[in-house]
Amino acid sequence: MPPLFDATYSLAERVRQRRVDAGEPLASVIADEVALYVGDGTDASAEPLSQSLKDELVGLGPLQQFLDDPGVEEIWINSPEKVFVARAGVSERVQVSLTAESIRGLVERMLRPTGRRIDMSQPFVDASLPDGSQTCTWQFRTLPASTGRSTSESSLPVCARSRTLRVLAR
């Protein structure tokens, strides 16, 4: 795992605990924690770490950058090491640091506002995100931990942007 990935997850836990304890505004907690981390002599740069931490806490972690990019039409995950996006109908593999656990967490966060869930009794879910701009479809295969294989062995389409009638007519 890259250092930014590790730093983000360790700082995210500290920020969550601190906010619960003190009820501080998120932006100031992120700034304080990143300053402490960078001040400890690490190689980390404050700006990317702050953005990564914000994406982890209030967005969809490492996928948030693609959700924020209006040129990205679809995101899908074949495994933690194989993440793809489509731009202008062309797919490309992107470098994103994920683990099987982080994928489960992302899926749970995406589904939480929809009231839907995914588990062995319901392995396929189609849902629209609350803003209505993205339609999400998951095919999630649960494998026993003893297999050593990821929980996302099959293609896991994460988000496809909804298209307006005007866009479809072009």
Protein Blocks (a to p, Z undefined) as FASTA:
>chain_A
ZZklmmmmmmmmmmmmmmmmnopafklmmmmmmmmmmmnopabdfklmmmmmmmmmmmnh
jllmmmmpmkbmbdcdfbfklccddeehiacdddddddfklmmmmmmmmmmmnopacdfk
lmbccdddfklpaccddddddddfklopafklbacdfbdcdddfklmmZZ
